[in-house]
Amino acid sequence: MATTNYTVTGMTCGHCVNAVAEEVSALEGVTDVNVQLEGGTMVVESAERLPLATITEAVSEAGDYTVAEA
C-alpha cells in the first residue's frame, strides 16, 4: 500500500475538487483519494506508488489544474 501527497493548483470550488477526485479515483490501483480545496492538497492511496505522469494526466482530464508531489 502506498500513500502519496500532492499539491493541486487551479481549483476554485467544490466542483473542481469533485472532478479531480473522480478522475484520480478511476485510475487502476487507486483505493482512496482525498482532495481538499483549502491548501490544494490531495492524498492518494494506491496498491503501488503511481508515476507522477499518470497522476498529472488524470488531473489534467479533470480540468485546467496542475499537480506536484508535496
C-alpha positions as CSV (number, residue, x, y, z in Angstrom):
1,M,0.0,0.0,0.0
2,A,1.3,3.5,-0.9
3,T,0.2,6.9,0.3
4,T,1.4,9.8,-1.7
5,N,0.7,13.5,-1.1
6,Y,0.3,16.1,-3.9
7,T,-0.4,19.8,-4.3
8,V,-3.1,20.6,-6.9
9,T,-3.2,24.2,-8.1
10,G,-6.0,25.9,-10.1
11,M,-9.0,24.5,-8.1
12,T,-11.5,27.2,-7.2
13,C,-14.6,25.4,-5.9
14,G,-16.2,22.2,-4.8
15,H,-16.9,21.1,-8.4
16,C,-13.1,21.3,-9.1
17,V,-12.4,19.1,-6.0
18,N,-15.0,16.6,-7.1
19,A,-13.7,16.5,-10.7
20,V,-10.1,15.9,-9.6
21,A,-11.1,13.2,-7.1
22,E,-13.3,11.4,-9.7
23,E,-10.6,11.3,-12.3
24,V,-7.8,10.1,-9.9
25,S,-10.2,7.6,-8.3
26,A,-10.7,6.0,-11.7
27,L,-7.0,5.1,-12.0
28,E,-6.2,1.4,-11.7
29,G,-4.8,0.6,-8.3
30,V,-6.2,3.7,-6.5
31,T,-8.1,2.7,-3.4
32,D,-8.8,6.2,-1.9
33,V,-8.4,9.9,-2.8
34,N,-8.8,12.8,-0.5
35,V,-8.8,16.3,-2.2
36,Q,-9.1,19.5,-0.2
37,L,-9.8,22.9,-1.8
38,E,-8.2,24.8,1.0
39,G,-4.4,24.4,0.6
40,G,-4.9,22.4,-2.6
41,T,-3.9,19.1,-1.1
42,M,-4.5,15.7,-2.4
43,V,-3.7,12.4,-0.7
44,V,-3.8,9.3,-2.9
45,E,-3.8,5.8,-1.5
46,S,-2.9,3.0,-4.0
47,A,-1.8,-0.6,-4.2
48,E,1.6,0.7,-5.6
49,R,3.0,4.1,-6.0
50,L,1.8,5.6,-9.3
51,P,4.1,7.5,-11.6
52,L,3.6,11.3,-11.4
53,A,2.9,11.4,-15.1
54,T,-0.1,9.1,-14.5
55,I,-1.5,11.4,-11.8
56,T,-0.8,14.5,-13.9
57,E,-2.7,13.1,-16.8
58,A,-5.7,12.3,-14.6
59,V,-5.7,15.7,-13.0
60,S,-5.5,17.3,-16.5
61,E,-8.5,15.4,-17.6
62,A,-10.5,16.9,-14.7
63,G,-9.7,20.5,-15.9
64,D,-7.0,23.2,-16.1
65,Y,-5.2,22.1,-13.0
66,T,-1.5,21.4,-12.2
67,V,-0.2,18.8,-9.8
68,A,3.1,18.3,-8.0
69,E,4.3,15.9,-5.3
70,A,4.2,17.6,-1.9
